[in-house]
């Protein structure tokens, strides 16, 4: 009886191991297909281009904000009569 239990246990463990190994091998083979590699590379490039464009947009926004801050601080520090960009000025 003991031997029969261990025989059945060993056969079950061996079959389970073989099935799991077979599934793992098939999954790895599917991952190594050229189409899969191309699809993953394409997805990675699309994600990278999205990150780069978002980064550029954020940089432009930050640049515009900083330029606005500098303009405001410059206008606040100048006396009202010293502005050259005043369109109502008649000085030539």
C-alpha positions in Angstrom: 0.0 0.0 0.0 2.8 2.4 0.9 4.6 1.7 -2.3 1.5 2.2 -4.4 0.9 5.6 -2.7 4.4 6.8 -3.4 4.2 5.5 -7.0 1.0 7.4 -7.6 2.5 10.4 -5.9 5.6 10.3 -8.1 3.6 9.8 -11.3 1.3 12.8 -10.4 4.3 15.0 -9.5 6.1 14.0 -12.7 3.0 14.6 -14.8 2.4 18.0 -13.2 6.0 19.0 -13.7 5.9 17.9 -17.3 2.7 19.9 -18.0 4.1 23.0 -16.3 7.4 22.7 -18.2 5.5 22.3 -21.5 3.4 25.4 -20.8 6.4 27.4 -19.9 8.3 26.3 -23.0 5.4 27.2 -25.2 5.1 30.6 -23.6 8.8 31.3 -24.0 8.7 30.2 -27.7 5.7 32.5 -28.3 7.6 35.4 -26.7 10.6 34.7 -29.0 8.6 34.9 -32.2 9.7 37.8 -34.5 6.1 39.2 -34.6 6.0 39.4 -30.8 9.4 41.0 -30.6 8.4 43.6 -33.2 5.1 44.3 -31.4 6.8 44.8 -28.1 9.5 47.1 -29.7 6.8 49.1 -31.5 4.9 49.5 -28.2 8.0 50.6 -26.4 8.8 53.2 -29.1 5.3 54.6 -29.0 5.5 54.9 -25.3 8.9 56.6 -25.5 7.6 59.0 -28.1 4.6 59.8 -25.9 6.9 60.5 -22.9 9.2 62.7 -25.0 6.3 64.8 -26.4 4.7 65.2 -22.9 8.1 66.3 -21.6 8.5 68.8 -24.4 5.0 70.2 -23.7 5.7 70.5 -20.0 9.0 72.3 -20.8 7.2 74.8 -23.0 4.6 75.4 -20.4 7.3 76.0 -17.7 9.2 78.3 -20.1 6.1 80.3 -20.8 5.2 80.6 -17.1 8.8 81.7 -16.3 8.8 84.3 -19.1 5.4 85.6 -17.8 6.8 85.9 -14.3 9.9 87.7 -15.5 7.8 90.1 -17.7 5.5 90.8 -14.7 8.4 91.5 -12.4 10.1 93.7 -15.0 7.0 95.7 -15.6 6.4 96.1 -11.8 9.9 97.4 -11.3 9.8 100.0 -14.1 8.3 103.4 -13.6 5.2 104.0 -15.7 6.7 106.7 -18.0 9.9 104.7 -18.9 8.3 101.9 -20.9 9.4 101.7 -24.6 6.7 99.4 -25.7 3.9 101.8 -24.8 1.9 102.2 -28.0 0.5 105.6 -26.9 4.0 107.1 -26.7 4.6 109.8 -29.3 8.4 109.8 -29.0 10.2 108.8 -32.1 
